[in-house]
Amino acid sequence: FTLAGNSGFTGKPKLLLGLFDDEYFSFPEVVNVWDQMPCAEKLKHAKWSAEPSMGQITGSHGWGMKVPLTQQVRPRWWYMGVFQCGDGTLEELKYKVHMLNTLRTEAE
């Protein structure tokens, strides 16, 4: 996926990314209270997380990452959360997510 902020920001916003799956303790448990949860609590439910710097996000190419995901019992539905913590605001954020299941290429 690629994450790019194409306008200015004020203060010191901290942007976090989290990948969640459909297991109860991951995404389904938090979806109804997402707006009330502090960032640290959201990260506890994520299967993977990252904190790109604002310099990387607002750079000319944005920030990208390849993340290998593993599934043990059965194929999962995956959700990405992009959330802001810290002081400040990012005026606009555009992002694109492309996930590919390399075990079943038609499940893109």
N, C-alpha and C positions, 0 to 999 in steps of 0.2 A: 504494500500500500504506500501511498504518498500523501504527505500532509504538508500543506502550504498555506501560509497566511499572507494574503496579498494586499494588506494595508497596515497602517501603523498600529502600535499598541501604546498604552499608557501605564505607568506604574511598573510593577514587576509581576505580570501574570505568570502563572506556572501551569503549563498544559500537560495533562497526563493522558495516556492511552491505556486501555485495558481490553483484553480479550476475555470473553465470558462464554461459557457453553450452556447447554440446556439442562445440565444437572441442577437439581433443586437448589443446592447451596451456592450455586454460581449466579446465573442471571435471574431465573424465575423468583428466587427469594427476595431480590432487591429491586425489581422493576417497579413495584408500586410505591416504594419509599425512596427512590433514587434522589429526588430533589432535596430531601431532608437529610441525607447521609453525608457525613464529612468525607473528605477525600481518602483518608487513611482506611476508613471502613469499606469504601468501594474497592480499594486495592486488595483488601483481604479476600474478596470474592473472585478476583480476576485470576485466570489461569496463566496469564502473561501480562506484563505491564512495561511501560517505558516512559521516560521523561525527556523528550527532546528539548533542547534549549530554544528560546525564542529567536536567537540569531540563526539557528538552523532552519526553523520554520519559515521565517521571513526572508531567507536568502533567495537567490535567483532560481534555484531548483527545488526549494522546499526540502523536506526530510523524508527519506524512504527507508523501508526496512523489510526484509524477508524473514518470516517467522515460521519455523517448522512446527506443526501442531500434531500431537499424537492422540489417538483415540483407542481406548483399551477394550471396552465391552461391545460398543456398537457405534456406528457413525453418529456424529453430534451435529446439532445446529449451533453455529457460532455467531456471536454478537460482538460488535466493537463499540466500546464506550470512549468518547473523547470528552474530557471534562477539565474545567479550569479551576485551579486552586490558587491561593495566594492573592496578593493585592494587585489591582490593575485590571485592565480589560484589553481584549483583542477585538478590534473593531469589526473584522470580518475574517472568517476562516472557511476556506474551501478545501475539501479533501475528497480523495477517491480511494476506494477500497476494492481490490480484486483478489478473491480467494480462489485457489485452484486445488482440488482434491486430486493429487497425483496417482492415487490408487484407482480412481474411477474418473477418467478424463472428461466424461460427459457431465459430471456433477460440478460444474464450474459456477 
